[in-house]
Amino acid sequence: MKIVLDASAAVELVLKRPKASGIGEVVAQADAVLVPDFYPVEVTNAFWKCYNFEHLPMPDCEAALADTLALPDEFAFSRDLAAEAFALSCLVKSPAYDMFYAVLARRLGAELLTLDQKLVKICKQQGIRVTTF
């Protein structure tokens, strides 16, 4: 089984937050974990927020960032997904960056793993396989 892992689920997993065990089970069972190539930007920003607003110590953020960046097996070129992500974002009236994950999952016949409930709803409406916790 291939999964597309979004930043919200990856951060939850690495920080061992409440939904981490379920996410970890899905990731462990996956044959391949895929992400768009801007995933490092998103997770880096997430840990910047953890440092600045949750007061997670910098060494902890750095270690968590490294662990999060090690999760994907493959990075998909966002350039190749952009036109379809743009069209989907216009259709569903939702930010385009979330649609890159949805489009990647749809193209690969993969399951999207996310904690973003709005994205879950969109994926279900679009017939894209999605798992949330």
C-alpha positions in Angstrom: 0.0 0.0 0.0 1.3 3.5 -0.9 0.4 6.4 1.3 0.8 10.1 0.9 1.7 11.6 4.2 0.9 15.2 4.9 2.8 17.5 7.2 0.1 17.5 9.9 0.2 13.8 10.3 4.0 13.6 10.1 4.5 16.2 12.9 1.9 14.5 15.1 3.8 11.2 14.6 7.3 12.5 15.3 6.2 14.5 18.3 4.4 11.5 19.7 1.2 13.4 20.2 -2.1 11.7 21.0 -2.8 10.4 17.4 0.8 9.2 16.8 0.3 5.5 17.4 -2.5 5.2 14.8 -0.4 7.2 12.3 2.6 5.1 13.1 0.8 1.9 12.4 -0.3 3.1 9.0 3.2 4.4 8.1 4.8 1.1 9.3 2.5 -0.9 7.1 3.0 1.2 4.0 5.1 -0.1 1.1 6.0 3.5 0.2 5.5 6.9 1.8 5.3 9.8 -0.6 5.1 13.5 -0.3 5.2 16.6 -2.5 8.7 18.1 -2.7 7.6 21.2 -0.6 7.0 18.9 2.4 10.4 19.9 3.9 9.2 23.6 3.8 5.9 22.7 5.6 7.5 20.6 8.3 10.3 23.1 8.9 7.7 25.8 9.4 5.7 23.5 11.8 8.8 23.1 14.0 9.5 26.8 13.9 6.0 27.2 15.3 6.7 24.6 17.9 9.8 26.5 19.0 8.2 29.9 19.0 4.7 29.3 20.3 4.9 25.9 22.1 8.3 26.6 23.5 9.7 23.3 22.5 13.5 23.5 22.9 15.5 24.1 19.8 17.5 20.8 20.0 14.2 18.9 20.3 12.8 20.8 17.3 16.0 20.0 15.3 15.8 16.3 16.1 12.1 16.2 15.3 12.7 17.9 12.0 15.4 15.4 11.1 13.0 12.5 12.0 10.2 14.0 10.0 12.4 14.5 7.0 13.4 10.9 7.2 9.8 9.6 6.9 9.2 9.9 3.1 10.5 7.3 0.7 9.8 9.5 -2.3 9.3 13.2 -3.1 7.0 14.1 -6.0 7.7 17.2 -8.1 5.2 19.9 -7.2 5.7 21.4 -10.6 4.1 18.2 -12.1 1.1 18.4 -9.8 0.6 22.2 -9.9 -2.0 22.5 -12.7 -4.2 19.7 -11.3 -3.8 21.1 -7.7 -4.8 24.6 -8.9 -7.9 23.3 -10.7 -8.9 21.2 -7.7 -8.4 24.1 -5.3 -10.6 26.4 -7.5 -13.2 23.7 -7.7 -13.4 23.1 -3.9 -12.5 26.6 -2.9 -9.7 25.5 -0.7 -6.0 26.5 -0.5 -3.9 25.0 -3.3 -1.1 23.7 -1.1 -3.4 21.2 0.5 -4.6 20.0 -2.9 -1.1 18.9 -3.8 -1.3 16.1 -1.3 -4.8 15.2 -2.5 -3.7 15.2 -6.2 -0.7 13.1 -5.5 -2.8 10.5 -3.6 -5.3 10.4 -6.5 -2.7 10.1 -9.2 -1.0 7.2 -7.4 -4.1 5.5 -6.2 -2.6 6.0 -2.8 -4.2 6.7 0.6 -3.8 10.2 2.0 -2.9 10.3 5.7 -3.8 13.6 7.2 -5.2 15.3 10.4 -6.7 18.2 8.4 -10.5 17.6 8.6 -11.3 20.0 5.9 -8.9 18.1 3.6 -10.5 14.8 4.7 -13.9 16.1 3.6 -12.7 17.3 0.3 -10.9 14.0 -0.4 -14.0 12.0 0.4 -16.1 14.2 -1.9 -13.6 13.7 -4.7 -13.3 10.0 -4.3 -9.7 10.1 -3.0 -8.8 7.5 -0.3 -8.0 9.2 3.0 -7.3 8.1 6.5 -7.5 10.3 9.6 -7.5 9.8 13.3 
